[in-house]
Each structure stands twice: as structure tokens, then as C-alpha cells.
């Protein structure tokens, strides 16, 4: 999977706050994700994150659109 810092991930299951979107803050062996609903931060292994991703929403670059 091609996931970069700043991308948003839509997961298969929602967070308890109700949001399914997470912002990527760090990539590597582990991902650092921030819930777009409540701001909760988690560290999750890459393998588990990639398995649960439904959709990758790329970071919007300034000047595009």
C-alpha cells in the first residue's frame, strides 16, 4: 500500500466516537494515526492498519484544484 504522512484512511470499522476516518501522522513499521472525529492518537502495526483500510484519501497539495 502507498500510504504517506497527511493522508486520511477510511477504516472498515468505526472508532467508538463514530468516525471512520484517521489522519496519518507517522509511517514505518508502525503507523501513528489521529482520529478525525475526536482527536484520539493511536500507534498501530503496519500489517494491522493495512488490513483494516477501506479507502485512502490522499493529502491535498496546496495549489491543486
Buried (B, 14 or more C-beta within 10 A) or exposed (E): EEBEEEBBBBBEEEBEEEBBBBBBBEBEEBBBBBBBBEEBEBEBEBEEBEEBBEEBEEEEEEEEE
